[in-house]
Amino acid sequence: MPPAALSGITVVDAATLFAGPLAATILGDYGADVIKIEHPGKGDPSRGHGPSRDGVPLWWTMLGRNKHTVTLDLGRAEGAQLAKRLLAGADVLIENFRPGTLERWGLSPEVLHELNPRLVIARVTAFGQFGPYAHRPGFGTIAEAMSGFAAITGEPDGPPTLPPFGLADGISALTCAQAVMTALYHRDANGGSGQVIDLAIVEPMLTVLGMQAMAYDQLGLVQRRTGNRSVNNAPRNTYRTRDGRWVAVSTSAQAVAERVLRLVGRPEVIDEPWFASGAGRAAHAEQLDAYVGGWIAERDLAEVAEAFEDAQAAVAPIYDIADVFADPQYTALDSVTTVDDPVLGPVRMPNVLYRMTATPGRIGWTGRPRGADNDAVYRDRLGLTEDELAALRTAGVI
């Protein structure tokens, strides 16, 4: 196998549901040595979250991939001491306990940096480590609500709409992985030390919402729900084909908008003064939707897709996951790859995030049973004796 990009980096994943653990998964996909800490009695919550097959939790099967799993009660004094030994030789700690929890256990960043000045500590919480909401419990849904995302999602006359998946957690996971790599680069390339990353899940959501904050600051604009339409351009919507499929059309570029209107047999509209800007077209969205939607409704999906491709205009079918599995582009990219699981056999899951020519990522194994690597980590890495391990098991520390 080619060398792993993050070979030699040890990550301790003490986080749960879902941003922190997914960040650790991403790092593990590119070669980081990830040690997952779970409570000895409760285990990681993802083991009981969502569907399972033959008693195997599918969320954990994916989220726990490429991780060595150990059990440890960090709230016990003996557990905290064992964590210190583990973190003394680690590069990264990812945690998402409420602010003050690590401090209460004697594992504050100050204590850990005394032991290991090179340690990067990523703290992932709903609202960050300080401020009036810092101690509130929170999940990605709270960030989707409070960032402004839900307020602009849905039909104009309908309620605010939350995504049916962990959008804020996924975005925060990507952000956390990038933040960890930034801190490691500072440490290793610039001669810096370890540091603390304070990641509030609400903040990456603000970034991906674009220029909303500036528009409000400079113009007093508050974006409203527009369904599938855009306030910046048109036509931009979903349209149903004659054979009952749905397609999405986007015309962010002026040239593409002109191609679409020529394609659907309305070239005269292009000469209208309002058609010359995205905002002008958006103000006439009803008219443009009628033209484009009417043309698409008279044709099957295959004909629509071919015509748009010939016209060099952007269209895409609305896929469910079964369509993703069958699509030749996803197949060519191996976007959903096959991994062998010792219980389930071959399983399909999203592949590593991106391809690299010299140091490609890989999925070595799926999520392992709780505590499967206790001996390998505590005995072989940290040097605990069999008697010490037995005593810790009896006491419920591991």
N, C-alpha and C positions, 0 to 999 in steps of 0.2 A: 504493500500500500504506500502511496505517496505520503510525505510528512504531513502531520496535522498542523494547521495554522496556530492553534493555541496549545500545542503540546508543551507541557511543563507548567501550565497554569492550573492551580488547584482552586476550585470553587466549592464553598460550603453553602448549600441551599437549605436554609431554615425557614423558608417562606411557604405560604399556602394560598390557594385560590385567588387569583390565577396569574397575576402579572409577574410576581417574583419568580415562581417556579418556571414559568414559560421563558423568562429571561435566562435562567440557568440552563434550560433545555437548549436554547439557541447557542449558548456558549459551548455546551457539551457536544452539539452537532459538529462543531469545528475543532474538536480535539481537547477542550478543557477537561480536566479530571474532576468530575462533579460528584460530591458526596452529599446525598440527600439525608437530612435529619428529620425523622418522624417521631412523634410521641409514641412510647412503647405500648400504651393501651389503646389510644384513639387512632393512631396511624394518620396518614395524610388525608384531609377531607375529600380529595379528588377520588380516593378509592371507593367512596360511597356516593359520588356525584354522577348523575346521568345514567345511561344504560350500561348493561353488562351482558356478557355472553358466557354461559357455563360458569357463572360466578366470578368471571374475570372482568373488572371494571375497565371499560374502554377508554375513559378519560385518563386514568392512571397509566394504561398501557402506552399511550402516546406521550403524556406529560412526563412520565418517569423514564423515558428512553435515555440511554447513554448515561444513566446515573447509578452510582453505588449507593445502596440504601442501608442506612443504619438507624437504629432506634435509640433515643436519648431523651430523658426528661430534663429539659433545661431549667425548669423551675426548682429542681432539687439541688442542694449544695454540691452533692457528688457529681450530678450531671453538669453543672456549670463548670466545675473543675475539669471534667473530661473535655468539655467543649473548649476550654482554654488551651488544653494540650493540642487539640485538633487544629484550632485556629492559629496557634503559634507557628505552624508550618504551612499555612494556607495563604493564598493570594487575594481571595475575594470571599466576603460573607454577604449573602443576600437574605434579608429578613423583612417581614412585614407585620411585626407585632405593634400594638398600639404604643405611641411614644411613652417612654418611661419604663416599659416592660423589661428590656434588656438591662437597664440601669438597676431595676429592682432585683434582678437576678445576679447582680455583680458582674455583668458582662457589658458595661457601657463602652462606647468607643474609646474613651480615655484609658480604661483598664486594658482593653484589647490592644491599643496602640503602644502601651507600655510593653506588652509581651511581644508585639510584632508591629514595628513602625511601618512596615511595607504593606500592611493589610488595607485593602479597599473594602469599605463597608457600604453596601447599598441598602438604604432604608426606604421601603416602598409602603406608603400609607395613602389613605384617601385624601387627606388635607395637608400633609407635611408634618414636620416635627414641632412647629410653633404656630401661634395664632389662636384665635378664639375657638376654632373648630378642631384643633389638633387632636383632642382626645375623643372625638366622636367616632363611633364605628362607621365603617363605610366600605362599599364594594364598587365595582365598576359602574353599576346602575346609578349610583349616587352621582358619579362624575358625569355620566351621560345626561342626567337631569340638570345638574347645576352648572355645567359648562356652557349651556345654550344649545347643545345638540338636539335634545328632544323638542325644544321649543320651535325649531325650524323644520322638524321632520313630521311628515304626515300631510293630509289634505287640508286646504285652507279652512274648511268648515268642520274639520274633525279634531279630535284631541291630539295633544302632543304624543309622539310615538317613540317608544324605546326600541332599540334593536333586539332581535330575538337571539342574540349571542353576546359573548363578552367582548364587545368592541373596545371599550375603554381599557379593559385589562390587556387585550392584545396590543393596542397602541402603546400602552405603558410598558409592556414587556419588551417591545422593540426599543423603546426609549431607554429602558434600564440597561439592556445589553450594550447599547451604544455608549451610555454614560460610563459603564464599567470599562469598556475598551478605551475611552478617552482618559480615564483615570490611570489605567495601566500604561498607556503611552506616556503620560506625564511622568509617571514613576520610573519607567524603564528607559525611555528615550531622552528624557529631559533631566534626569538625575533627581527627580522629586521623591516624595515619600507617599505612603498610603494616605487616604483621606476618606471623608464621609460623603456619600451621595444622598441627598435628601430629595426624594422623588415623590411628589404629590400627584396622585392619579388624575386629579382635576386639571392639571396644567398641560399635559400633552394634548388633551382634548381641545383646549383653547387654541393650541397651535394648529391642529389639523382643520379647525373651522375657518382658517384663512384670515382674511382682513376684516372680520366682523368688528374687532375691537377698535381698529383704526377708523372704520366707517362711522362707528358710534361717536368716537372721540372728535373726529374732524367735521362730521356732517350731522350728527345726532340721529343717524339711521339705526333702526332696530329691525333686523331681518325677520320676516314673517314666514309662516308655512306656505309653500307653493306646490305641494305634492311633488310630482316628478318634473315639474317645470323649473326653469332657472330664471332668476331676475336679470341675468347677464346676457342671455342669448336665447334664440329660438330659431327653428323648432328644436326642442329638447324634451323628449317624453318617451313613454312606452306606447306601442301601438300593436293591435292584434291583427294577425294575418288571417287569410281566408280559411286556412286549415286549423285555426284555433291556437296557434302559437303566438307568443309575445316577443317583440323585438324592441330594443332601445336604440334611439337615434340621438346623436349629439352633433351640434354644428358650432362648436366653439370658435372655429376659424371662419372668417367671412367667405373665403373661397369655397369652403365645404358647404356652407349654407346655400351659396349660389348653385353648386352642383346638385344639391338635393332638390331645389325648386325646379331646375331644368329637368331632372329625372322624373319628377312627378307631373310634368306637363304644365307648369305654371311659370314659364320664364318671364312673363310680363311683370310679375311681382318684384323681380330683382331691380327694376328701374324705379320703384317707389322710393321717395327720399328717406322714409323711415327704415328701409331695408339695409341701409348703408352702415348701421351700427348694431351691435348686439343688443343694447338697451332698446333701440327702436324696434327690433324684431321681437324682443320679449314683450313689448307693449301690444303687439299684434299676435300673441301666441294662439289665441282662439282661432283666428283665421288660418294661420300656418298649420296648426294641428289638424284642422279640417282638410286642408290640401294633402298633407303627408299621410294622415291617418286614413283618409278615404282611398288614396292610391294603394296603400299597403293592404287594406281590407279586401281588395279585389284580387289579391295574389297570394299564392302559397309561400311558405317560408323560404323554400329553396329558390324560387324565382326572385323574391325580394333580396335575398342575400347576394345572389349572382348579379342582379342589376346594380345594387349599391357598390359592389366590388368593382364592376366594370366602370362605374362613374367615379370611382375613387372617393366615395363618401362613406362616413363611419356609421356602421350598423352592427348590432350584435344580438343574437338570440338570448332571451332570458332563460338561464340554465337553472335546473336544480342539480343536486349532487350526482344523480344518475346520469345526467347529461355531461357533467364534468368527466365522469369515468369513461364515457364513450367518445369524447372529443379527441380527434387525432393530434391536435396541437398539444394538449395536456399529455397525451401519450408520448409524443416525441420528446417533450421536456422531462418526462418521468416525474411530473409534479406530484402525483399521488403514487408513491412507490410501495413496493412489497417488502415486508420485513418478517422474518420468522419469529414466532412467539412459542415458547416451550409448551404452552397449554393450548392456545388457539390455533397453532399452526401458522400458515402464511396469513398476514394481515396487511391491509392497505391503510396507509396514513399519509398525511402531507409530508413531502420530502423536505430536505434542508432548504433554507430560504433562498439561496442564490448559489450559482455555480462559480467556482474559481479554478483557473487552469492549473496552477502549481500546487495549491493546497485545498483540494475539494473537501467539503464536509461529508460526513457519512453517519448512518444510523447503525450502530453496532449491535444494540439489543433493545428490547422493549422494557417497559417498567417491570422491575423485579419485585418479588415478594417482600413484605415488610421485614426489615432486619436481616435480609439475605447476606449482607456484607459486614455484619457486626464483627465476625472473627477476622476477616481480611483487613478491616480498618483498625479495630481496637487492639488486636493481638499482633498482627503483622506490621502495621504502620507505627502504632504508638507503643508497642512493646508490653502490653498488659499480659499478665500470666493467666493461665487457665483458672486458677483459684480466684484471682481478682475479677475475671469475667463472670464466674459463677456467682460470686457475692453480689455483683452489680445486677445480675439477672434476678437473683432471689429478692433483692431490695426493690425491684421494679424500676431501677434507674435506666436500664437498657432493655 
